[in-house]
Amino acid sequence: MKAYSKTETRWAWFFLLPCLLGLLVFTYIPIVASFGLSFSYWNLLGVPKLVGLDNYAAVLSDPLFWKSFATTWTFVIISGFLEVAVALLLAVWLNRAVRGQSFFRTAYFLPFITPMVSVALVWGWLYDPTYGLINWLLQQAHLIQQPIPWLYDPKTALWAVMILRVWKDIGYNIVIFLAGLQTVSPSLYEAANLDGATGWQTFWRVTLPMITPTLFFIGIMTLINGFQSFDSVYLLTQGGPQHSTELLVYWMFKNAFEFYKIGPASAIAYILFVVILLLTLGQWQLRKRWVLYEDEAA
């Protein structure tokens, strides 16, 4: 192992220092401070006062917290499943030699790198009950008789936000799935073809098992991102109508910056942290049962 000189070490610390300071100021100190505030009363004025577990008790006894918690679960499960399933199907299709392959790969990834503000503005117009393109197309296809108030009806508002999220994030999953699909050895497909396997059997018995590490990674990231969803709700519905799209992170934001309840907001943040941690650890343990790694395949 090469031994670095003192000069090289100093220069290494010099270049790392801005990044380390950024992590300290914008990540680690806020984490510690918010943990302390979750046990305190503070309305952004004066000095925080220690109240123990009162913030957690208040949050857990709040019906709106449980409503937003249930809404978040619905949002994560449905949008997460659609995001992974549709991305996988499109990635399998794009992995073949199709005409315009490069164009479609770029087109599917563009929404992911587009700022959410621009995306929400466009989709707000698309969802407009009077002039929206979606309602116009559905009416032209004779699928609906009256325009649907997508963002103003509690029955459709959450679905509208979920559709936006799937459309926005699906490109990232497609790229990751494509990377995983290209690692599958062509010899496996040749052997399946010689054995007379159908396309579905090849996908189910060869493709899917070989990309389970990729599927595991995407599953964890999709779960975490789903629980952290905020900007689409903030820009489109502000949690309405009738709290139907009030996700947990948005409810935390409202407690902190609309009601000035910094303590309960911090408590919600750490409850959410525990939920995500437990789910991630559960997935990590279950991976031993269904994730096929290269050494096991060999």
Secondary structure, DSSP 8 states (H G I E B T S, - for coil): -----HHHHHHHHHHHHHHHHHHIIIIIHHHHHHHHHTTEE--SSS--EE-TTHHHHHHHT-HHHHHHHHHHHHHHHHHHHHHHHHHHHHHHHHTS--TTHHHHHHHHHHHHHS-HHHHHHHHHHHT-TTT-HHHHHHHHTTS-SS---TTT-TTTHHHHHHHHHHHHHHHHHHHHHHHHHTTS-HHHHHHHHHTT--HHHHIIIIIHHHTHHHHHHHHHHHHHHHHT--HHHHHHTTT-STTTT--HHHHHHHHHHTS--HHHHHHHHHHHHHHHHHHHHHHHHHHHHH---HHHH-
